[in-house]
């Protein structure tokens, strides 16, 4: 059955539709030896589709995994000697990539998948999917209301990134806040607190869109249930 080429590519590896279009525009995709064009259709069973002269893998079943990342692990497909990587924790041979990366010092929920389309929707800033974090700071909090007001009003993080906001922030106790963001600038929460002369002691992500960490133990992973997958796919 003939299908739009970028859809075939997105379903056959770690590419979103946008990345598939970029590969085609760059002339890196061929159908039966001929350079492909945007909008072209093909049949993966009948046609020989290549990217950079390598055969496109047969369409793979989508995989969705949630991981409770420990602190000290990086969220990257690149591996360096002596570095602990989240993909060392997941026992699956398929090539996956992380949605909603966390910096090395942070912990909590990370989604791993080979579904490029879903990854694009959950990661792109224009979709504004919310993520919730539990954050403790090292300093004694005496006036949490002033911090809450600053996070909601907007904090200049410097480095040309302008104002950063929280969608919601609540103070629990013991110098700990629950913060919801719909943007994800680099090390945003840590930089927002630093601008207020506060240092993050612990940062744990609890949710990504509709996906919740639940009672998953640190360092463990689990396949998403059909209900969890459906809820994520329905997030627009």
VONUKE-115197 format. One line per 2 residues: number of its first residue (from 1); for each residue x, y, z of C-alpha. Coordinates in nm, 4 decimals. Layout:
BEGIN
NUM = X:Y:Z | ...
END
This chain:
BEGIN
1 = 0.0000:0.0000:0.0000 | 0.1395:0.3392:-0.1006
3 = 0.2044:0.5703:0.1953 | 0.3552:0.9179:0.2255
5 = 0.7307:0.8674:0.2510 | 0.7897:1.0760:0.5636
7 = 0.5252:0.8722:0.7450 | 0.7050:0.5495:0.6509
9 = 1.0351:0.6902:0.7771 | 0.8868:0.8173:1.1053
11 = 0.7406:0.4731:1.1763 | 1.0626:0.2907:1.0932
13 = 1.3160:0.4477:1.3239 | 1.4036:0.7289:1.5648
15 = 1.2761:1.0114:1.3445 | 0.9852:1.2490:1.3751
17 = 0.7869:1.3561:1.0667 | 0.9799:1.6848:1.0687
19 = 1.3154:1.5057:1.0797 | 1.2001:1.2739:0.8002
21 = 1.1133:1.5767:0.5865 | 1.4564:1.7252:0.6577
23 = 1.6241:1.4018:0.5446 | 1.4232:1.4065:0.2215
25 = 1.4925:1.7752:0.1516 | 1.8636:1.7113:0.2031
27 = 1.8572:1.4454:-0.0697 | 1.9565:1.1710:0.1716
29 = 1.6529:0.9509:0.0971 | 1.6177:0.7405:-0.2172
31 = 1.3402:0.5208:-0.3529 | 1.4633:0.2474:-0.5848
33 = 1.7885:0.4358:-0.6351 | 1.6249:0.7696:-0.7179
35 = 1.6403:1.0723:-0.4887 | 1.3022:1.1127:-0.3194
37 = 1.0987:1.4308:-0.2958 | 0.8587:1.5685:-0.0328
39 = 0.5089:1.4250:-0.0718 | 0.6225:1.1208:-0.2650
41 = 0.4534:0.7916:-0.1827 | 0.6031:0.4465:-0.1600
43 = 0.5272:0.0916:-0.0539 | 0.7770:-0.0399:0.1984
45 = 0.7128:-0.3985:0.0898 | 0.7600:-0.3233:-0.2795
47 = 1.0083:-0.0365:-0.2922 | 1.3710:-0.0177:-0.1863
49 = 1.3939:0.2838:0.0472 | 1.7372:0.3970:0.1651
51 = 1.8714:0.6731:0.3876 | 2.2348:0.7623:0.3245
53 = 2.2519:0.4483:0.1060 | 2.1448:0.2273:0.3965
55 = 1.8231:0.0253:0.3753 | 1.5385:0.1549:0.5867
57 = 1.4642:-0.0966:0.8573 | 1.1328:-0.2737:0.8423
59 = 0.8608:-0.0887:1.0280 | 0.9058:-0.1538:1.3973
61 = 0.6439:-0.1877:1.6661 | 0.6213:0.1240:1.8814
63 = 0.7722:0.0926:2.2288 | 0.6815:0.3089:2.5279
65 = 0.8746:0.2823:2.8542 | 0.8766:0.4938:3.1676
67 = 1.1934:0.5059:3.3725 | 1.2604:0.6398:3.7206
69 = 1.5988:0.7967:3.6541 | 1.8420:0.8102:3.9469
71 = 2.0681:1.1100:3.9979 | 2.4111:1.0705:3.8391
73 = 2.2856:0.9326:3.5052 | 2.2869:1.1169:3.1736
75 = 1.9952:1.1179:2.9266 | 2.1694:1.0794:2.5936
77 = 2.2130:0.8187:2.3218 | 2.5842:0.8930:2.3219
79 = 2.7941:0.6905:2.5619 | 3.1220:0.8036:2.7165
81 = 3.3729:0.5950:2.9189 | 3.3070:0.6061:3.2912
83 = 2.9723:0.7810:3.2511 | 2.6479:0.6297:3.3767
85 = 2.3716:0.6441:3.1159 | 1.9964:0.5808:3.1501
87 = 2.0072:0.3340:2.8594 | 2.2298:0.1090:3.0706
89 = 1.9286:0.0649:3.3005 | 1.6867:-0.0523:3.0308
91 = 1.7061:-0.4124:2.9116 | 1.5837:-0.3866:2.5529
93 = 1.7771:-0.4198:2.2266 | 1.5680:-0.1625:2.0378
95 = 1.7064:0.1843:1.9745 | 1.5095:0.4274:2.1894
97 = 1.5408:0.7929:2.2673 | 1.4434:0.9995:2.5690
99 = 1.1480:1.2365:2.5828 | 1.1793:1.5016:2.8508
101 = 1.5474:1.4792:2.9336 | 1.6717:1.5467:3.2843
103 = 2.0137:1.6835:3.3698 | 2.2649:1.4534:3.5314
105 = 2.1961:1.5720:3.8875 | 1.8168:1.5398:3.8609
107 = 1.6028:1.2302:3.8957 | 1.2540:1.1030:3.8265
109 = 1.0311:1.0336:3.5281 | 1.1738:0.9921:3.1775
111 = 0.9794:0.8525:2.8819 | 1.1697:0.6288:2.6392
113 = 1.0220:0.5482:2.2992 | 1.0895:0.4825:1.9315
115 = 0.7710:0.6683:1.8320 | 0.9143:0.9772:1.6665
117 = 0.5777:1.1444:1.6160 | 0.4764:1.1200:1.9805
119 = 0.8220:1.2302:2.0937 | 0.7937:1.5394:1.8756
121 = 0.4527:1.6331:2.0149 | 0.5621:1.5882:2.3752
123 = 0.8952:1.7686:2.3334 | 0.8178:2.0676:2.1133
125 = 0.7622:2.3921:2.3105 | 0.4616:2.4968:2.1005
127 = 0.2523:2.2101:2.2400 | 0.3182:2.3291:2.5981
129 = 0.2755:1.9933:2.7668 | 0.3034:2.0312:3.1428
131 = 0.5625:1.8615:3.3606 | 0.5541:1.8510:3.7399
133 = 0.8574:1.8513:3.9682 | 0.9190:1.8130:4.3399
135 = 1.2082:2.0399:4.4352 | 1.3923:2.0869:4.7644
137 = 1.6362:2.3706:4.8273 | 1.9307:2.3851:5.0642
139 = 1.8376:2.7112:5.2318 | 1.5755:2.7552:5.5033
141 = 1.2564:2.8942:5.3491 | 1.1060:3.1617:5.5721
143 = 0.8804:3.3372:5.3213 | 0.7561:3.0881:5.0613
145 = 0.4912:3.3315:4.9350 | 0.7565:3.5647:4.7936
147 = 0.9185:3.2758:4.6038 | 0.5829:3.1585:4.4722
149 = 0.5025:3.5114:4.3529 | 0.8388:3.5394:4.1745
151 = 0.7950:3.2067:3.9947 | 0.4466:3.3039:3.8759
153 = 0.5488:3.6595:3.7820 | 0.8552:3.5447:3.5863
155 = 1.2257:3.5267:3.6696 | 1.5083:3.6488:3.4486
157 = 1.7504:3.3554:3.4296 | 2.0125:3.5548:3.2382
159 = 2.2227:3.4220:2.9487 | 1.9793:3.5824:2.7042
161 = 1.6944:3.3434:2.7842 | 1.4640:3.6141:2.9172
163 = 1.1876:3.5502:3.1673 | 1.0961:3.1985:3.2761
165 = 0.7645:3.1182:3.4418 | 0.5994:2.8437:3.6410
167 = 0.2436:2.7461:3.5536 | 0.1874:2.6566:3.9155
169 = 0.3932:2.6331:4.2323 | 0.2987:2.5159:4.5808
171 = 0.4988:2.5042:4.9003 | 0.4829:2.1770:5.0905
173 = 0.7136:2.1855:5.3910 | 1.0802:2.1240:5.4776
175 = 1.1993:2.3700:5.2094 | 1.0218:2.1735:4.9355
177 = 0.8056:2.2976:4.6472 | 0.5919:2.1305:4.3810
179 = 0.6388:2.3142:4.0511 | 0.4557:2.2745:3.7185
181 = 0.6131:2.3993:3.3949 | 0.4962:2.4011:3.0356
183 = 0.8304:2.5213:2.9016 | 1.1621:2.3461:2.9332
185 = 1.4615:2.5732:2.9028 | 1.7972:2.4225:2.9933
187 = 1.8248:2.3614:3.3700 | 1.5339:2.6013:3.4078
189 = 1.4270:2.5266:3.7654 | 1.7812:2.5300:3.9003
191 = 1.8513:2.8616:3.7260 | 1.5260:3.0178:3.8503
193 = 1.6093:2.9316:4.2101 | 1.9684:3.0464:4.1624
195 = 1.8398:3.3863:4.0464 | 1.6692:3.4068:4.3879
197 = 1.9941:3.3071:4.5654 | 1.8642:2.9592:4.6432
199 = 2.0388:2.6297:4.5683 | 1.8532:2.3158:4.4611
201 = 1.9279:2.0191:4.6848 | 1.7036:1.7684:4.5066
203 = 1.4919:1.7780:4.1914 | 1.2541:1.4965:4.1013
205 = 1.0134:1.4941:3.8074 | 0.6766:1.3371:3.8832
207 = 0.4774:1.3808:3.5595 | 0.5093:1.4383:3.1846
209 = 0.1758:1.5433:3.0343 | -0.0680:1.2689:3.1443
211 = 0.2067:1.0217:3.2399 | 0.2747:0.9817:3.6119
213 = 0.5752:0.8225:3.7793 | 0.3455:0.6436:4.0231
215 = 0.5178:0.4010:4.2615 | 0.7941:0.2983:4.0182
217 = 1.1126:0.2456:4.2181 | 1.4247:0.4486:4.1457
219 = 1.6383:0.2918:3.8747 | 1.3508:0.0716:3.7543
221 = 1.1513:0.0852:3.4321 | 0.8206:-0.0481:3.3016
223 = 0.6327:-0.0662:2.9746 | 0.3404:0.1742:2.9604
225 = -0.0057:0.0290:2.9906 | -0.2451:0.0626:2.6971
227 = -0.4360:0.3247:2.8935 | -0.1204:0.5293:2.9551
229 = -0.0291:0.5095:2.5858 | -0.3763:0.6150:2.4773
231 = -0.3778:0.9102:2.7166 | -0.0399:1.0298:2.5862
233 = -0.1501:0.9931:2.2245 | -0.4599:1.1994:2.3006
235 = -0.2494:1.4855:2.4365 | -0.2544:1.7508:2.1646
END
